[in-house]
Amino acid sequence: MILADDMGFSDIGSYGGEIPTPNIDALAARGLRFSQFYNAARCSPSRASLLTGLYPHQAGLGHLEEVVVPGSRGLHGRLETRAVTIAEVLHGAGYRTAISGKWHVGNTHGVSPWTRGFDRSITPPLGGLYFPDQTTKNRTTLYIDGRAVPTSSPEVGRGYWYASDMFVHWGLRFAREAEAQSKPFFLYLPFTAPHFPLMAPRADIARLRGRYAAGWDRMRRERFARQKALGLFPQNARLTPRLPGSSPWSTLNAADRARFERIMEVYAADVSRMDKAVGDLVAGLKRDGVFENTVILFLSDNGGNAEGGPWGVAEGQDLGGSHSRVFAGMNWAMLQNTPFSHFKHFTREGGIATPLIVSWPRGIDPRLNGSLVRAPGHLIDIMPTLAQIAGATYPTTFQGHTILPMAGRTMVPAFRGRMLTRATPLFWEHEGNRAVRDGRWKAVMRFGGEWQLYDLSRDPTETRVAVRHGTMLRHMAGEWEGWAAASDVDPWQERYDAGLKGPRQNWGGSAAEAEHP
């Protein structure tokens, strides 16, 4: 189960991107791509939902691990005991379980991989780890099976390692330990790429020099054309316009264009090197003779990240190096989320849409290779899917605690070309931003705003409000209220976000981030 961190919907080649991702695209060519799959709009909530099969608030993480609201129902900053993890469930089916990468669902509150079902683990305290000589807070230590180890220790990796490579090295090691014990393995591989501060090896950045000279406006149009050619969107779908605060590329001076090019080159190198690590993983599984019967899922925890505002961040003499500070920012996040509007934090498609690739040579009908699954899906569907594949039983009680029932449904019928159906709508809440997806209809509300309705069968990019369907909108708003009351969703207050300085902007942060450097 491979999770990218802050990667946009269209960054990889099989979803229209120009970033070189041949290894991930090869998984798509021999498996399935889901065209309408959703995450939970933010890091910790998505990880909680992915790991438990519950909505984020049910699992205890309606916001980041850092946000703990006393007396709340779902803002606890940690996985709750009313939820079980996939690792705990698969243990019951004889699996050996491991995580190699970012956790961020309660480590600072005593909830860690080694306490929630993982036999082996190597994790940073939070995220944003790339190189062994980073000196920023929370990037100087790793936990190996709960034991703190300096990132500079030879135990972590040989030479001047890069995190995506290092996590795959450990992941293969953990998988081989399971094979040596004649046990099936579950490997959770949550990369720290491409989360800020963006970093990549110099050679990878150099290979992309000049790739982004055309700028975000033209490159969004080019990505969208490729997405239509790939069948991800109909020919009459519309590209969303730039949001207020975003500049046309044509209005920038030469110095600003060069600065923005360097930023996106680092981001793209971050994604491309992650792809290389995925290729190493696949090669290792093939050498071990287990690739054909290994289920591989690849997805992202939220939409592209616009934090840093329209100008992004580019600090340091060696952009992309271990002592630099680079944020892609709002303008490039528009490209990353092509063709959608908005970003991480928000419940527009740009915040919650993720690519999902499923590879399983022995389990997916080969006649379906390279095809699209168009039924809407969500992170809550992964627990029931993997439990079914593994022959595992999802418990009603675990270690003396009553466990909430799974919120999703299995995706296994799609592996045989059968239709996927859903008995209930899909729901979202993050920072007061709301959404409901019920069949072709999606209702969206920004915090403090009004509900808006879209017919995604006719308007998959949310460009035309369906103003004539007020009855449907009121019905869906009522459905959301009922779900929220039953799913531990607390009323949001902006003061809960201690990092927010002033009113929240379209990029998820405050106006101070929009200043020209």
C-alpha positions in Angstrom: 0.0 0.0 0.0 2.0 3.0 -1.4 1.0 6.5 -0.3 2.4 9.7 -1.8 2.4 12.8 0.4 0.8 15.9 -1.1 1.0 14.7 -4.7 -1.6 16.2 -7.1 -4.2 14.3 -9.1 -2.5 14.6 -12.5 1.2 14.5 -11.7 1.9 10.9 -12.9 2.0 10.1 -16.6 -1.0 7.7 -16.5 -3.1 10.5 -15.2 -1.9 13.1 -17.7 1.3 14.4 -16.1 4.5 15.3 -17.9 6.7 14.2 -14.9 8.6 11.0 -15.9 6.9 8.2 -13.9 7.5 5.0 -16.1 7.4 2.6 -13.2 4.1 3.8 -11.7 2.6 4.0 -15.2 3.7 0.4 -15.8 1.7 -0.7 -12.8 -1.3 1.1 -14.3 -0.8 -0.5 -17.7 -0.9 -4.0 -16.1 -3.7 -3.1 -13.6 -6.6 -0.7 -13.0 -6.8 3.0 -12.7 -9.7 4.5 -10.7 -10.8 7.8 -12.2 -13.0 9.0 -9.4 -11.3 8.0 -6.2 -11.2 10.2 -3.1 -9.1 10.9 -0.1 -9.9 13.0 3.0 -8.3 16.3 1.9 -5.4 16.3 4.4 -2.5 14.2 5.7 -3.5 12.8 9.1 -7.3 12.4 8.3 -6.5 10.6 5.1 -4.0 8.3 6.8 -6.4 7.5 9.6 -9.2 6.7 7.1 -6.8 4.6 4.9 -5.6 2.6 7.9 -8.9 1.9 9.5 -11.7 1.9 6.9 -13.5 4.6 8.9 -14.1 8.3 8.2 -11.4 10.4 9.9 -13.4 11.7 12.8 -14.6 8.2 13.7 -11.0 7.2 13.9 -10.1 10.2 16.0 -8.3 12.3 13.5 -10.6 14.9 12.0 -7.6 17.1 11.7 -3.8 16.8 12.0 -2.1 14.8 14.7 -1.1 18.2 16.2 -4.8 19.4 16.6 -6.2 18.1 19.9 -9.5 19.7 21.1 -10.5 18.7 24.6 -14.1 17.5 24.8 -14.3 17.0 21.1 -15.6 13.7 19.6 -13.3 13.4 16.7 -10.4 15.9 17.1 -8.1 13.8 19.3 -4.9 13.8 17.2 -4.5 10.0 17.4 -6.1 6.7 16.3 -8.7 5.8 18.8 -9.4 2.4 20.3 -12.8 2.3 18.6 -10.9 1.7 15.4 -8.6 -1.2 14.2 -5.8 -0.8 11.7 -5.4 -2.9 8.6 -2.3 -4.3 10.2 -4.3 -5.5 13.3 -6.9 -7.1 11.0 -4.4 -8.8 8.8 -2.6 -10.3 11.8 -5.7 -12.4 12.4 -5.2 -13.9 8.9 -1.5 -14.8 9.6 0.1 -11.8 7.9 3.4 -10.3 9.0 3.0 -6.5 8.9 5.4 -3.6 8.3 5.5 0.1 7.7 8.4 2.0 6.1 7.6 5.7 5.9 5.5 8.4 7.4 2.9 7.6 10.2 1.5 10.9 11.5 -1.6 9.5 13.2 -0.7 9.8 16.9 3.0 9.1 17.5 3.3 12.3 19.6 0.4 11.0 21.7 1.7 7.5 22.3 0.0 5.9 19.4 2.7 4.4 17.1 3.0 1.7 14.5 4.5 -0.7 17.0 1.5 -0.3 19.3 -1.1 -0.6 16.4 -0.3 -3.9 14.8 2.9 -3.5 12.9 5.6 -6.1 13.5 8.3 -4.0 11.9 8.6 -0.3 11.4 10.9 2.5 10.4 9.2 5.9 10.6 10.2 9.6 11.1 8.5 11.5 13.9 6.4 13.4 11.4 7.2 13.9 7.7 9.3 16.0 5.3 12.4 13.7 5.6 14.6 13.4 2.6 18.3 13.4 3.5 20.4 12.2 6.4 21.9 15.6 7.1 18.7 17.7 7.4 18.9 19.8 10.5 15.3 21.1 10.7 13.1 20.0 13.6 11.8 16.5 13.5 14.0 15.5 10.6 17.1 14.3 12.6 15.7 11.1 14.1 13.9 7.9 12.9 12.2 5.2 14.9 13.2 1.7 14.1 10.7 -0.6 15.8 10.2 2.1 18.4 13.8 2.8 19.0 15.1 6.3 18.3 18.0 6.3 15.8 19.7 9.4 14.4 19.2 9.8 10.7 22.9 10.1 10.3 23.5 6.6 11.7 24.8 3.9 9.3 22.0 1.7 10.6 19.5 3.8 8.7 21.2 3.6 5.3 24.5 3.4 3.5 26.2 6.6 2.2 24.2 9.7 1.4 20.8 8.1 1.1 17.6 9.7 -0.2 14.4 8.9 1.7 12.3 7.4 -1.1 15.1 4.9 -1.8 15.8 4.2 1.9 12.2 3.4 2.6 11.9 1.0 -0.2 15.2 -0.7 0.9 13.7 -1.2 4.4 10.3 -2.3 3.0 11.9 -5.0 0.9 13.9 -6.2 3.9 10.7 -6.4 6.0 8.9 -8.3 3.2 11.7 -10.8 2.9 11.6 -11.4 6.6 8.0 -12.5 6.2 8.9 -14.7 3.3 11.6 -16.3 5.3 9.0 -17.3 7.9 6.7 -18.5 5.1 4.1 -15.8 5.9 2.3 -13.5 3.7 3.2 -9.8 4.2 1.5 -6.5 4.4 3.8 -3.5 3.6 2.6 0.0 4.2 4.9 2.3 2.2 3.9 6.0 2.9 6.6 8.1 1.2 7.5 11.5 2.5 7.6 12.7 -1.1 6.6 15.2 -2.5 5.7 17.0 0.8 7.5 20.3 1.5 10.3 21.1 2.1 10.7 19.8 -1.4 14.1 18.1 -1.8 15.6 15.8 -4.4 19.1 14.6 -5.6 20.8 17.2 -7.8 21.1 14.9 -10.8 17.3 14.3 -10.7 16.7 18.0 -10.6 19.2 18.7 -13.4 17.4 16.2 -15.7 14.3 18.3 -15.6 16.0 21.6 -16.2 13.9 23.6 -18.7 10.9 21.3 -18.5 8.6 24.0 -16.9 9.6 27.0 -19.1 6.2 27.0 -20.7 4.5 27.9 -17.4 1.4 26.7 -15.5 -1.3 28.1 -17.9 -0.1 26.3 -21.0 1.0 23.2 -19.2 -2.5 22.9 -17.5 -4.1 22.9 -21.0 -1.6 20.3 -22.2 -2.2 18.1 -19.2 -6.0 18.4 -19.7 -5.7 17.4 -23.4 -3.7 14.3 -22.4 -6.3 13.4 -19.7 -9.0 13.6 -22.3 -7.0 11.4 -24.7 -6.5 8.9 -21.8 -10.3 8.7 -21.3 -10.2 10.3 -17.8 -12.5 13.1 -18.9 -15.0 13.5 -21.7 -14.1 15.8 -24.6 -16.7 18.5 -23.5 -15.3 18.7 -19.9 -14.1 22.2 -18.9 -10.8 23.3 -17.4 -11.3 25.3 -14.3 -10.1 28.9 -14.3 -7.3 30.3 -12.2 -8.4 31.3 -8.7 -8.1 34.9 -7.5 -4.5 35.6 -6.4 -3.0 33.5 -9.2 -1.0 35.3 -11.8 -1.0 34.6 -15.6 2.4 33.2 -16.5 2.6 35.8 -19.3 2.6 38.7 -16.8 5.7 37.5 -14.9 9.2 39.0 -15.5 12.1 36.8 -16.5 13.5 36.6 -12.9 10.2 35.4 -11.5 9.7 32.9 -14.2 13.2 31.5 -13.6 12.5 31.2 -9.8 9.2 29.4 -10.4 10.8 27.1 -12.9 13.4 26.0 -10.3 10.6 25.4 -7.8 8.7 23.1 -10.1 11.8 21.3 -11.2 12.5 20.3 -7.6 8.9 19.2 -7.1 9.0 17.1 -10.3 12.3 15.5 -9.4 10.8 14.6 -6.0 8.0 12.7 -7.8 10.2 11.2 -10.4 12.7 9.9 -7.8 9.7 8.4 -5.9 8.8 6.6 -9.1 12.3 5.2 -9.4 11.9 3.9 -5.8 8.6 2.2 -6.8 10.5 0.6 -9.7 13.1 -0.7 -7.3 10.3 -2.1 -5.1 8.8 -3.9 -8.1 12.2 -5.2 -9.2 12.8 -6.6 -5.7 9.4 -8.3 -5.6 10.1 -9.9 -9.0 13.5 -11.1 -7.9 11.9 -12.7 -4.9 9.3 -14.4 -7.1 6.3 -12.8 -5.4 5.3 -9.9 -7.6 2.7 -11.7 -9.6 0.7 -12.5 -6.5 1.3 -9.2 -4.7 -1.5 -6.6 -4.6 0.0 -3.1 -5.0 -2.0 0.0 -4.5 -0.7 3.5 -5.3 -2.5 6.7 -4.3 -2.0 10.2 -2.6 -3.2 11.5 0.7 -4.7 14.8 -0.6 -4.6 17.1 -3.6 -1.6 19.2 -4.5 -0.5 21.5 -1.8 -0.8 25.2 -2.3 0.6 26.2 1.0 3.1 29.0 0.6 0.5 31.0 -1.3 0.8 32.2 -4.9 4.5 32.8 -4.7 5.5 29.6 -3.0 8.8 29.4 -1.1 12.3 29.2 -2.5 15.0 29.7 0.2 18.6 28.5 0.2 21.5 28.6 -2.1 21.0 25.0 -3.3 17.3 24.7 -4.0 16.2 21.1 -3.4 19.3 20.4 -1.2 19.1 19.2 2.4 19.3 22.8 3.8 16.9 24.5 1.5 13.3 25.3 2.0 11.0 24.9 -1.1 7.2 25.0 -1.3 5.6 24.6 -4.7 2.8 27.1 -3.8 -0.6 27.9 -5.3 0.3 28.4 -8.9 2.1 25.1 -9.5 -0.5 23.3 -7.3 -3.1 24.3 -10.0 -1.0 22.4 -12.5 -0.6 19.4 -10.1 -4.4 19.2 -9.6 -5.4 19.7 -13.3 -8.2 20.1 -14.3 -9.7 20.7 -10.9 -10.1 23.8 -8.7 -8.7 24.2 -5.2 -6.2 22.2 -3.2 -5.3 20.3 -0.1 -7.5 21.5 2.8 -10.6 21.9 0.6 -13.4 19.6 -0.4 -13.6 20.7 -4.1 -12.3 18.0 -6.4 -8.8 19.5 -6.3 -8.5 18.9 -2.6 -9.9 15.3 -2.4 -9.4 13.6 -5.8 -6.5 11.1 -5.9 -5.2 8.8 -8.5 -5.6 5.2 -7.5 -3.7 2.4 -9.3 -4.3 -1.2 -8.3 -1.9 -3.9 -9.7 -2.3 -7.6 -9.1 -1.3 -9.8 -12.0 -2.8 -13.0 -10.6 -5.9 -11.4 -9.2 -7.1 -8.9 -11.8 -8.6 -10.2 -15.0 -5.8 -9.6 -17.6 -8.5 -8.4 -20.1 -8.9 -5.4 -17.9 -5.2 -4.4 -17.9 -4.9 -0.6 -18.4 -8.6 0.0 -18.1 -10.4 2.6 -16.0 -12.8 2.1 -13.1 -15.2 5.0 -13.2 -17.3 4.2 -10.1 -16.7 6.7 -7.2 -14.5 5.3 -4.4 -13.0 6.4 -1.2 -10.2 5.5 1.3 -12.8 3.8 3.4 -13.1 1.1 0.7 -9.5 -0.1 1.1 -10.0 -1.9 4.4 -12.9 -4.1 3.2 -11.0 -4.7 -0.1 -7.8 -5.9 1.6 -9.6 -7.8 4.3 -11.5 -9.8 1.6 -8.4 -10.5 -0.5 -6.5 -11.7 2.6 -9.4 -13.7 4.0 -9.3 -11.7 7.2 -12.2 -11.1 9.6 -12.9 -7.5 10.6 -13.7 -7.6 14.3 -16.6 -6.2 16.3 -14.4 -6.1 19.4 -10.6 -5.8 19.7 -8.5 -5.9 22.9 -11.6 -5.3 25.0 -12.9 -2.4 22.9 -16.0 -2.2 20.8 -15.0 -1.5 17.2 -17.0 0.7 14.8 -18.2 -1.1 11.7 -16.3 -0.4 8.4 -17.7 2.6 6.5 -16.8 1.5 3.0 -17.4 -1.4 0.6 -15.1 -3.8 -1.2 -13.6 -3.0 -4.6 -12.9 -6.6 -5.5 -15.8 -7.0 -8.0 -14.0 -4.4 -10.2 -11.1 -6.8 -10.5 -13.4 -9.1 -12.4 -14.9 -6.3 -14.5 -18.1 -6.1 -12.5 -19.9 -2.9 -11.6 -19.3 -1.4 -8.2 -22.3 -0.1 -6.3 -22.7 1.8 -3.0 -25.6 1.9 -0.7 -24.8 5.2 1.0 -23.3 8.5 -0.2 -19.7 9.6 0.5 -19.0 12.4 2.9 -16.3 14.9 3.8 -15.5 17.5 6.5 -12.2 19.2 7.0 -11.7 22.6 8.6 -15.4 23.3 8.2 -15.3 22.5 4.5 -18.0 20.0 3.6 -19.0 17.7 0.7 -21.4 14.9 -0.1 -21.1 12.7 -3.2 -24.3 10.7 -4.0 -24.2 9.1 -7.4 -23.8 11.7 -10.1 -24.4 14.6 -7.6 -21.9 16.4 -5.4 -22.8 19.1 -2.9 -20.0 21.3 -1.6 -19.8 24.0 1.1 -16.8 26.1 2.0 -16.5 26.9 5.7 -18.7 29.9 6.3 -20.3 29.7 2.8 -23.3 28.2 1.2 -24.0 24.8 -0.2 -23.5 24.4 -4.0 -24.6 21.5 -6.1 -22.8 20.0 -9.2 -23.9 17.2 -11.6 -20.5 15.5 -12.0 -21.8 13.3 -14.8 -22.2 16.4 -17.0 -19.6 18.7 -15.2 -16.8 16.6 -13.7 -14.7 19.6 -12.9 -17.3 21.6 -10.9 -17.6 24.6 -13.2 -21.4 25.0 -13.4 -23.6 25.2 -10.3 -26.8 23.1 -10.8 -29.1 25.9 -9.6 -32.3 24.2 -10.8 -32.1 21.3 -8.4 -32.8 22.9 -5.0 -34.7 19.9 -3.7 -31.8 17.6 -4.3 -29.4 20.1 -2.7 -31.5 20.4 0.4 -31.8 16.6 0.6 -28.0 16.1 0.3 -27.4 18.9 2.9 -29.7 16.9 5.3 -27.8 13.7 4.5 -24.5 15.4 5.5 -26.0 16.7 8.8 -27.2 13.1 9.6 -23.8 11.7 8.8 -21.9 14.3 10.8 -24.0 13.6 13.9 -23.5 9.9 13.6 -19.7 10.1 12.7 -18.2 12.1 15.5 -17.8 15.3 13.4 -17.3 18.3 15.6 -18.3 21.9 14.6 -15.1 23.5 13.3 -13.6 26.7 14.7 -10.7 28.3 12.9 -9.0 28.9 16.3 -8.3 25.2 16.4 -5.7 25.7 13.7 -2.9 27.3 15.7 -0.8 27.9 12.6 -3.4 30.0 10.9 -2.6 33.8 11.0 -5.7 35.6 9.7 -8.5 34.6 7.4 -7.9 31.4 5.5 -7.2 31.9 1.8 -7.8 29.8 -1.3 -4.5 28.0 -0.8 -5.3 26.9 2.7 -3.2 29.3 4.7 -3.4 33.0 5.6 -2.8 36.2 3.5 0.8 36.6 4.9 1.9 33.7 2.7 0.9 35.6 -0.5 3.6 38.2 -0.2 6.1 38.5 -3.0 9.5 37.3 -1.7 
